[in-house]
Amino acid sequence: MSAKILSVSRVRQILKAAAQTRVLVLGDVMLDQFIWGAVSRISPEAPVPVVEFERESFMPGGAANVARNLAALDVPVEIFGAIGTDDAGRRLKSLLNEKKIGCQGLVTHAARHTSIKTRVVAHKQQMVRIDRETRDGLDAKLTSRLLAGLKGKLPRADAVIVGDYGKGVVTQPLLNEVKTLCREHALWLSFDPKPVHRLNLSNLSLITPNRKEAFELANLPDETRHANPLADKNLMLAAERLLNALHPAVLLITLGELGMLLCQRGQKPFHIPTVAQEVFDVSGAGDTVISTFTLAIAAGASPVEAAILSNHAAGIVVGKIGTATTSREELVRSFKKR
């Protein structure tokens, strides 16, 4: 199948069906802060640019951005995670409520700080990022509260996405329980991995590492580059090793400017070239990929159709500045251009 075979009418059909599904998102939620400004001089105190403040904006980040991507495509979504009893946590909940994202699954804990990523952007370019966060793993009590909230929503759900950003919410006990629950309810389970956070990622429906993460998960050095991913022997080896070791239903490796590689056991890898026209900011592009792929699967799309759809969605958001999303209209329009 090529991108041309996924017609505009089929895209509309998938998106219409997705709006009748319900997706649950679990993981490390955070608040993305953007400080926008301009640079016209270098500081006399040190060889660094002076950014003249113009404005600031806040957006849901991490797993909350996955939920935001789903909501932007009119998919009913609920978020499960941990926040602090602080201004950042209150602001995050307010932003999620504005997007009509269910927040009852967010548990608060006074000892945790709501994760904040502050990006300073000048002239369409990110200058620096400042992270404020708690990385401690959730204790058994908080994990139980999270899982109790999730269990109550599973009977009406169509898919679950777990976003691990290494901030402590996704622990092995929690992931094990989520796997069991999804298996019991016959639910699709997507996972966005962080290799530095060693977890047993076996028997998931979907894993979405980028190239670097795929090689780390496969415990292989990334020593080759090829314009055609299908001719990249090391990449093929890493994909084969992950399929054999972890047994996911689908392995989707994102390759930046080279697009995506869709891998399934017993089938030849399928390469989807990027459709991005311009790349301004890759922040949150992985969130767009996993959310769009999962909503497509929940709507009855095949893995190839879901990969093509998510590739188009990612191509749209990287052409925007900041942590961005795409709308149904933009997504349909992107297929009209092909």
C-alpha positions, 0 to 999 in steps of 0.5 A: 500500500502507498500513501496514494491508496489511503484516499481522502474519503477513507481518511474522513471515514477513519476520523469520523469513526475515531470520534465515536471511540474513547481513548485513555492516556496514562503516564508522565504529564507535564506543563510546557511553558514557552517564553517568546522573545527576540535577540538583538545583542549579546550580553556584556556579562557572558558570550550569550544572547540576550532575549528580549521578552515578548510573551509567554504561553502554556500548553499541556506536555508529555502524556498530557500532550498525547491527550491534547492531540487526541482531543484536537482530532475530536476523540473523547479522551481521559488522562491519568497521571500525577501532579503536585499541589502547586500552581503548575498543576492547577494551570495544567488541569485548567488547560486540559479542561479547556480542551474537554479532556477528562482529568478525574484520573489525575492524582495529586500529591503534595510531595511531588512537583508538577513537571514543567519544561520551559523553552525560550524561543527567539526568531522561530528557534529554541534557545534553551530548555529548563526542566523542573520536575520530580523523577521519583517513582510513584509509591504503592499508594499513588499507583493504586489510586491511579490504577483504580481510576483507570479500571473504572474507565476501561469498560467504556474504552477502545484503546489505552496509550502509556507515555513514559517520559522517565518522570516516575509515574510509569513503573514496572508494577503499574505497567504489568497491571495495565498490560493485564487489564488491557488483555482482560478487556481486549484493548489495544495498548500503545507505549512510547518508551524511554530506554533509559528507564528500563522496563519489560516492554514485552507483549504490547500492541504498539511500541513507537521508539525513534531511531536512537531509542530503537537502537538503545532498546535493541542494545545495538550501536547505531553505526550506519546511515542510509537514505533508504531505511530498508537498505540500512542493515543495522536498522533492519537488525535492530527492528528484527531484534525488537520484534523477536525479543518484545513481541509487539503486534506493531513496531513503529520506528520514527526516523525524522526526515526519513519518515517511519518504518512499520514492522510486524512479525512475519511481514516485510518492513514497510517504509513511509517517507516523510510528508513534512514540507518544512520543519520548524519544531519537532517538540511533541511530534512523537506524541502526535504519532502515537496518538494518531496511530492509536485513534486510527486503530481504534477506528478500525484502520489497518496498521499500514493505514494508521501509520500513513495517517500518523505520518501525515499528522506528524508532517503537519505539526513539525511545520508549526512552532511549539508543542503543536497539534493538528485538526481533522480539517488540516489532516484531510487537506494534507491528503488532498495535496498528494 
